[in-house]
Amino acid sequence: MASKYAFPKPLKELRFHLCQTGASSTPLRSFLQRAYPVMKKHNPYIPILIREAQGVSPQVIARFEYGKEIKLPLDGLTDKDLETTIEKFVMKAP
């Protein structure tokens, strides 16, 4: 059985951008506290980066083979919505 956070081979990097104190980033912060260890365990060779900056809107950026990047804003999503949204986002490799 495949793991929920087992990413496809074409994925080369996953970056999360969020604000340390902003209310819009609260669901993403709680999601990352819960899911990051599992994502890293199932994808030890894929860099999963968390970038925090004041006033930044929450978003995820996936870098695939040949430098192709896709960005997805995560404003207004709940913790549970983030889980399904990020899973679908990462699985649609270009």
N, C-alpha and C positions, 0 to 999 in steps of 0.2 A: 504494500500500500504506500502510495506516495505521501510525503509529508505536506502539510498545508503551506509551509514556508520553504519548500525545496524549489529553488529558482531554476529557470531554463539555462542551458549552456551559453546561449548568445549574450546573456546579461553579464556585463563586465564590472559594473559599479552601481551602487544605489546610494543616493544622497538625500537626506532629510534636512530641510531648512525650517527653522522655527524660532520664535521669540522666547527668551528665558522667562519672561513675566507676563506676556500678553494673554488675554483671555481666549483669543481665537486659537492659540497654540496649546491650550490646556488638554484637549482630547488627544492631540498628537504626542504630547509629553507622556501621558499615562499609557498610551498605546506602546510607545517605545520602551518604557520601563518594563512592561509586561512581555512584549514580543521580541525585543532585540536579542536576548539570550537564545531563544529558540531559532530565530533567523540565522544567527551566527553559527549555531551548532550544526544546522543543516546545510550551511553554505560557507565552510571555513575559508575558501579561497576567493570569495567575492568580497571586496571592500564594501562595508556598510557604514557610511559616514553620517554623522550627525553634526550639523552646523547651526550654531545658535548665534543670533545677532538681534540687537534691540530693534523693535518695530518691524520685523520681517513677517510677512504672511506665511502660514504653514504651506509647504509644498514638498513634493517628492520628485526627484529627477533620476531617471534610469539611463545609464549609458550602456549601449549595446555594441556589438562588433562593428568595426569600421568607424568608430567615433560617433555613431548615430545616438542622439540624445532626445528623450521625450520628457516633457515637464507636465506635472499635474498639480493644480492648486487644490489644497485640502481645507479651505475655509468652510465653516459651517457643518462639518461632518462630526458625528459622534464617534466614540471609541469603537463601537461595533461596526459602524459604517466604514471606518478607516480600514478595518481588517479585510473586509470583502473588496473594497475599492483598490487597495494596494495589491492584493493578491491578483485581481483581474488585470490591473495595470501592468504589473511585472510580467505576467504570462503572455501578453500580446507583443511578442518580439517582432521588430520590423522585418 
